Amino acid sequence: MLVLGACSIWPSTWRIGGTPLDRVKRSEAERTRFEGEAVAHAQAAVHKAGTALQSAPADNRPVAVARDFLAEAAALLDQARGAPTAADATGWRELVAGLLSDNAQTRAAAERERASQAASTNDLAIKLAAATASAVRERARALDYAREREALADFAGKLKLGFYAIIGLFVLGTVLSLAARFFPALGLASKVINGVVAPGITFAAYRAQAGLHAVGAGLKAIRTSMPQAAKQVTDILDVATDADHQAEIARGANA
């Protein structure tokens, strides 16, 4: 029963790296953070593009259309993130003015600043892609974990039901054996029940051994797929089981 208890509790108690749900939350939070930074970069780019177009001829139809679309995008981004600060707006205007300047030194300095910002945007895009992929992986792992936990809980429940049934029959057989001393007619019933209990106990022992081997096989899979959790799971099983149980689990893990 100790090993059954361990099977029931360990998935919700180990915390190396957090549970799968914890890791999903962390990966989603990281992706959300990078998405926010990406929107901020987009907001800055839209405002800078709008500023640059202000220097274009007013009667240029394509420029006028682009200016209108950028104004719509800027309004939505400002609504989503909040209007840019005065310092940000000033910095964007100065950068655009530098890029459009006829002064070679001023334009070169602005180009360096533009290159630095482009590198930052590229780095952010890489981080966002990695965070998105990580979030997808963690959700898939959490789903697999939930399925494995459900299967383990179902298996442990069946073992417990069988164990309680055998115990109930054993107690009933013992009571009837004692009662048969005073009521001989109960002797036959006692023999029938004990005849069922003995093979049942043998079968239960076999199933318990198979169950321990299955736990060992599961531990082996954890060592492969989630090595960071393997030691914690092993420690929990060591506390919840005796040496005989541990030996059977080890056989299953080494099979």
DRENDO-1510 file (C-alpha; in Angstrom, 1 decimal, always signed):
<recs>
REC; n; res; u; v; w
REC; 1; MET; +0.0; +0.0; +0.0 .
REC; 2; LEU; +2.9; +2.3; +0.6 .
REC; 3; VAL; +4.0; +2.1; -3.0 .
REC; 4; LEU; +0.4; +2.7; -4.1 .
REC; 5; GLY; +0.4; +5.8; -2.0 .
REC; 6; ALA; +3.6; +6.9; -3.6 .
REC; 7; CYS; +2.2; +6.4; -7.0 .
REC; 8; SER; -0.8; +8.5; -6.1 .
REC; 9; ILE; +1.1; +11.5; -4.6 .
REC; 10; TRP; +4.5; +11.8; -6.4 .
REC; 11; PRO; +3.3; +13.5; -9.6 .
REC; 12; SER; +1.9; +16.4; -7.6 .
REC; 13; THR; +4.8; +16.8; -5.2 .
REC; 14; TRP; +8.1; +16.9; -7.1 .
REC; 15; ARG; +9.3; +20.4; -7.8 .
REC; 16; ILE; +12.6; +20.2; -9.6 .
REC; 17; GLY; +12.1; +22.7; -12.3 .
REC; 18; GLY; +8.5; +23.0; -11.3 .
REC; 19; THR; +5.5; +20.9; -12.4 .
REC; 20; PRO; +4.7; +20.8; -16.1 .
REC; 21; LEU; +2.0; +23.4; -15.5 .
REC; 22; ASP; +4.5; +25.6; -13.7 .
REC; 23; ARG; +6.8; +25.4; -16.7 .
REC; 24; VAL; +3.9; +26.2; -19.1 .
REC; 25; LYS; +3.1; +29.3; -17.1 .
REC; 26; ARG; +6.8; +30.4; -17.1 .
REC; 27; SER; +7.2; +29.8; -20.9 .
REC; 28; GLU; +3.9; +31.6; -21.6 .
REC; 29; ALA; +5.0; +34.5; -19.4 .
REC; 30; GLU; +8.3; +34.7; -21.2 .
REC; 31; ARG; +6.6; +34.7; -24.6 .
REC; 32; THR; +4.2; +37.4; -23.5 .
REC; 33; ARG; +7.1; +39.5; -22.3 .
REC; 34; PHE; +8.9; +39.2; -25.6 .
REC; 35; GLU; +5.6; +39.9; -27.5 .
REC; 36; GLY; +5.2; +43.1; -25.5 .
REC; 37; GLU; +8.7; +44.2; -26.5 .
REC; 38; ALA; +8.0; +43.3; -30.1 .
REC; 39; VAL; +4.9; +45.5; -30.1 .
REC; 40; ALA; +7.0; +48.3; -28.6 .
REC; 41; HIS; +9.6; +48.0; -31.4 .
REC; 42; ALA; +6.8; +48.0; -34.0 .
REC; 43; GLN; +5.2; +51.1; -32.4 .
REC; 44; ALA; +8.6; +52.9; -32.6 .
REC; 45; ALA; +9.1; +51.8; -36.2 .
REC; 46; VAL; +5.6; +53.0; -37.3 .
REC; 47; HIS; +6.2; +56.4; -35.7 .
REC; 48; LYS; +9.6; +56.8; -37.2 .
REC; 49; ALA; +8.2; +55.8; -40.6 .
REC; 50; GLY; +5.4; +58.4; -40.2 .
REC; 51; THR; +7.9; +61.0; -39.3 .
REC; 52; ALA; +10.1; +60.2; -42.4 .
REC; 53; LEU; +7.1; +60.4; -44.7 .
REC; 54; GLN; +6.4; +63.9; -43.5 .
REC; 55; SER; +9.4; +65.0; -45.5 .
REC; 56; ALA; +8.0; +63.5; -48.7 .
REC; 57; PRO; +6.1; +65.6; -51.2 .
REC; 58; ALA; +2.6; +66.1; -50.1 .
REC; 59; ASP; +1.2; +65.6; -53.6 .
REC; 60; ASN; +2.7; +62.1; -54.0 .
REC; 61; ARG; -0.3; +59.8; -54.0 .
REC; 62; PRO; +1.5; +56.6; -52.9 .
REC; 63; VAL; +3.1; +58.5; -50.0 .
REC; 64; ALA; -0.2; +59.9; -49.0 .
REC; 65; VAL; -1.8; +56.5; -48.9 .
REC; 66; ALA; +1.2; +55.1; -46.9 .
REC; 67; ARG; +0.9; +58.0; -44.5 .
REC; 68; ASP; -2.8; +57.2; -43.9 .
REC; 69; PHE; -2.1; +53.6; -43.2 .
REC; 70; LEU; +0.8; +54.4; -40.8 .
REC; 71; ALA; -1.4; +56.8; -39.0 .
REC; 72; GLU; -4.0; +54.1; -38.4 .
REC; 73; ALA; -1.3; +51.7; -37.2 .
REC; 74; ALA; +0.2; +54.3; -34.9 .
REC; 75; ALA; -3.2; +55.1; -33.4 .
REC; 76; LEU; -3.9; +51.4; -32.7 .
REC; 77; LEU; -0.5; +50.7; -31.3 .
REC; 78; ASP; -0.7; +53.8; -29.1 .
REC; 79; GLN; -4.0; +52.6; -27.8 .
REC; 80; ALA; -2.7; +49.1; -27.1 .
REC; 81; ARG; +0.6; +50.2; -25.4 .
REC; 82; GLY; -0.1; +53.8; -24.4 .
REC; 83; ALA; +1.1; +56.9; -26.2 .
REC; 84; PRO; +4.9; +57.2; -26.5 .
REC; 85; THR; +6.7; +59.4; -24.0 .
REC; 86; ALA; +8.0; +62.8; -25.0 .
REC; 87; ALA; +11.6; +61.5; -24.7 .
REC; 88; ASP; +10.8; +58.6; -27.1 .
REC; 89; ALA; +9.1; +60.8; -29.6 .
REC; 90; THR; +11.9; +63.3; -29.6 .
REC; 91; GLY; +14.5; +60.5; -30.0 .
REC; 92; TRP; +12.6; +59.1; -33.0 .
REC; 93; ARG; +12.4; +62.5; -34.7 .
REC; 94; GLU; +16.1; +63.1; -34.1 .
REC; 95; LEU; +17.0; +59.7; -35.6 .
REC; 96; VAL; +14.9; +60.3; -38.7 .
REC; 97; ALA; +16.2; +63.8; -39.1 .
REC; 98; GLY; +19.8; +62.4; -38.9 .
REC; 99; LEU; +19.1; +59.7; -41.5 .
REC; 100; LEU; +17.7; +62.3; -43.9 .
REC; 101; SER; +20.4; +64.9; -43.2 .
REC; 102; ASP; +22.6; +66.2; -45.9 .
REC; 103; ASN; +25.5; +66.4; -43.4 .
REC; 104; ALA; +27.7; +63.3; -43.9 .
REC; 105; GLN; +28.8; +63.1; -40.2 .
REC; 106; THR; +25.3; +63.5; -38.9 .
REC; 107; ARG; +23.9; +60.9; -41.3 .
REC; 108; ALA; +26.7; +58.5; -40.4 .
REC; 109; ALA; +26.0; +58.8; -36.7 .
REC; 110; ALA; +22.3; +58.2; -37.4 .
REC; 111; GLU; +23.1; +55.2; -39.5 .
REC; 112; ARG; +25.1; +53.7; -36.7 .
REC; 113; GLU; +22.2; +54.3; -34.3 .
REC; 114; ARG; +19.8; +52.7; -36.9 .
REC; 115; ALA; +22.1; +49.7; -37.2 .
REC; 116; SER; +22.2; +49.2; -33.4 .
REC; 117; GLN; +18.4; +49.4; -33.2 .
REC; 118; ALA; +18.1; +46.9; -36.1 .
REC; 119; ALA; +20.4; +44.5; -34.4 .
REC; 120; SER; +18.3; +44.8; -31.2 .
REC; 121; THR; +15.1; +44.1; -33.2 .
REC; 122; ASN; +16.7; +41.1; -34.8 .
REC; 123; ASP; +17.8; +39.7; -31.4 .
REC; 124; LEU; +14.3; +40.2; -30.1 .
REC; 125; ALA; +12.8; +38.3; -33.0 .
REC; 126; ILE; +15.1; +35.4; -32.3 .
REC; 127; LYS; +14.2; +35.4; -28.6 .
REC; 128; LEU; +10.4; +35.6; -29.4 .
REC; 129; ALA; +10.7; +32.7; -31.8 .
REC; 130; ALA; +12.5; +30.6; -29.2 .
REC; 131; ALA; +10.0; +31.5; -26.5 .
REC; 132; THR; +7.1; +30.6; -28.8 .
REC; 133; ALA; +8.7; +27.3; -29.6 .
REC; 134; SER; +9.4; +26.6; -25.9 .
REC; 135; ALA; +5.7; +27.4; -25.0 .
REC; 136; VAL; +4.5; +25.0; -27.6 .
REC; 137; ARG; +6.8; +22.2; -26.3 .
REC; 138; GLU; +5.9; +22.8; -22.7 .
REC; 139; ARG; +2.2; +22.6; -23.5 .
REC; 140; ALA; +2.7; +19.3; -25.3 .
REC; 141; ARG; +4.8; +18.0; -22.4 .
REC; 142; ALA; +2.1; +19.0; -19.9 .
REC; 143; LEU; -0.5; +17.2; -22.0 .
REC; 144; ASP; +1.6; +14.0; -22.0 .
REC; 145; TYR; +2.2; +14.4; -18.3 .
REC; 146; ALA; -1.5; +14.7; -17.6 .
REC; 147; ARG; -2.2; +11.6; -19.6 .
REC; 148; GLU; +0.6; +9.6; -17.9 .
REC; 149; ARG; -0.6; +10.7; -14.5 .
REC; 150; GLU; -4.2; +9.7; -15.3 .
REC; 151; ALA; -3.0; +6.3; -16.4 .
REC; 152; LEU; -0.9; +5.9; -13.3 .
REC; 153; ALA; -3.8; +6.9; -11.0 .
REC; 154; ASP; -6.1; +4.4; -12.8 .
REC; 155; PHE; -3.6; +1.7; -12.4 .
REC; 156; ALA; -3.1; +2.4; -8.7 .
REC; 157; GLY; -6.8; +2.5; -8.1 .
REC; 158; LYS; -7.3; -0.9; -9.6 .
REC; 159; LEU; -4.5; -2.3; -7.4 .
REC; 160; LYS; -6.1; -0.8; -4.3 .
REC; 161; LEU; -9.5; -2.2; -5.2 .
REC; 162; GLY; -8.0; -5.7; -5.7 .
REC; 163; PHE; -6.1; -5.4; -2.5 .
REC; 164; TYR; -9.1; -4.4; -0.5 .
REC; 165; ALA; -11.2; -7.2; -2.0 .
REC; 166; ILE; -8.6; -9.8; -1.0 .
REC; 167; ILE; -8.4; -8.4; +2.5 .
REC; 168; GLY; -12.2; -8.5; +2.8 .
REC; 169; LEU; -12.4; -12.1; +1.7 .
REC; 170; PHE; -9.5; -13.0; +4.0 .
REC; 171; VAL; -11.3; -11.4; +7.0 .
REC; 172; LEU; -14.6; -13.1; +6.1 .
REC; 173; GLY; -12.9; -16.5; +5.7 .
REC; 174; THR; -11.1; -16.1; +9.1 .
REC; 175; VAL; -14.4; -15.1; +10.8 .
REC; 176; LEU; -16.2; -18.1; +9.2 .
REC; 177; SER; -13.4; -20.5; +10.3 .
REC; 178; LEU; -13.7; -19.3; +13.9 .
REC; 179; ALA; -17.5; -19.5; +13.7 .
REC; 180; ALA; -17.3; -23.1; +12.3 .
REC; 181; ARG; -16.0; -24.3; +15.6 .
REC; 182; PHE; -19.4; -23.5; +17.1 .
REC; 183; PHE; -21.5; -23.9; +13.9 .
REC; 184; PRO; -20.1; -26.8; +11.9 .
REC; 185; ALA; -22.5; -25.9; +9.0 .
REC; 186; LEU; -20.3; -22.9; +8.3 .
REC; 187; GLY; -17.2; -25.0; +7.8 .
REC; 188; LEU; -18.0; -25.6; +4.1 .
REC; 189; ALA; -18.5; -21.9; +3.4 .
REC; 190; SER; -15.2; -21.1; +5.2 .
REC; 191; LYS; -13.3; -23.7; +3.0 .
REC; 192; VAL; -14.9; -22.3; -0.2 .
REC; 193; ILE; -13.9; -18.7; +0.7 .
REC; 194; ASN; -10.4; -19.7; +1.8 .
REC; 195; GLY; -10.1; -21.6; -1.4 .
REC; 196; VAL; -10.8; -18.4; -3.3 .
REC; 197; VAL; -8.6; -16.2; -1.0 .
REC; 198; ALA; -5.4; -18.3; -1.3 .
REC; 199; PRO; -5.2; -18.1; -5.1 .
REC; 200; GLY; -6.3; -14.5; -4.9 .
REC; 201; ILE; -3.5; -13.6; -2.6 .
REC; 202; THR; -1.1; -15.4; -5.0 .
REC; 203; PHE; -2.5; -13.5; -7.9 .
REC; 204; ALA; -2.5; -10.2; -6.0 .
REC; 205; ALA; +1.2; -10.8; -5.1 .
REC; 206; TYR; +1.9; -11.4; -8.8 .
REC; 207; ARG; +0.0; -8.2; -9.8 .
REC; 208; ALA; +1.7; -6.2; -7.1 .
REC; 209; GLN; +5.1; -7.4; -8.4 .
REC; 210; ALA; +4.1; -6.5; -11.9 .
REC; 211; GLY; +2.9; -3.1; -10.7 .
REC; 212; LEU; +6.3; -2.4; -9.0 .
REC; 213; HIS; +8.0; -3.4; -12.3 .
REC; 214; ALA; +5.7; -1.0; -14.1 .
REC; 215; VAL; +6.6; +1.8; -11.7 .
REC; 216; GLY; +10.3; +1.0; -12.4 .
REC; 217; ALA; +9.7; +1.2; -16.1 .
REC; 218; GLY; +8.0; +4.6; -15.6 .
REC; 219; LEU; +11.0; +5.7; -13.6 .
REC; 220; LYS; +13.3; +4.6; -16.4 .
REC; 221; ALA; +11.2; +6.7; -18.8 .
REC; 222; ILE; +11.4; +9.7; -16.5 .
REC; 223; ARG; +15.2; +9.4; -16.3 .
REC; 224; THR; +15.2; +9.6; -20.1 .
REC; 225; SER; +12.6; +12.3; -20.8 .
REC; 226; MET; +12.8; +14.4; -17.6 .
REC; 227; PRO; +16.2; +13.8; -16.1 .
REC; 228; GLN; +15.9; +16.8; -13.8 .
REC; 229; ALA; +12.9; +15.1; -12.1 .
REC; 230; ALA; +14.4; +11.6; -11.8 .
REC; 231; LYS; +16.3; +12.1; -8.5 .
REC; 232; GLN; +13.2; +13.7; -6.8 .
REC; 233; VAL; +11.0; +10.9; -7.9 .
REC; 234; THR; +13.5; +8.3; -6.8 .
REC; 235; ASP; +13.8; +10.0; -3.4 .
REC; 236; ILE; +10.0; +10.0; -2.9 .
REC; 237; LEU; +9.8; +6.3; -3.8 .
REC; 238; ASP; +12.7; +5.4; -1.5 .
REC; 239; VAL; +10.9; +7.1; +1.4 .
REC; 240; ALA; +7.5; +5.5; +0.6 .
REC; 241; THR; +8.7; +2.0; +0.0 .
REC; 242; ASP; +10.8; -0.7; +1.8 .
REC; 243; ALA; +13.9; -2.5; +0.5 .
REC; 244; ASP; +11.9; -5.3; -1.1 .
REC; 245; HIS; +9.7; -2.8; -3.0 .
REC; 246; GLN; +12.8; -0.9; -4.1 .
REC; 247; ALA; +14.4; -4.0; -5.4 .
REC; 248; GLU; +11.4; -4.8; -7.5 .
REC; 249; ILE; +11.2; -1.2; -8.8 .
REC; 250; ALA; +14.9; -1.4; -9.7 .
REC; 251; ARG; +14.3; -4.6; -11.7 .
REC; 252; GLY; +11.6; -2.9; -13.6 .
REC; 253; ALA; +13.9; +0.1; -14.3 .
REC; 254; ASN; +16.8; -2.0; -15.4 .
REC; 255; ALA; +14.7; -4.4; -17.6 .
</recs>
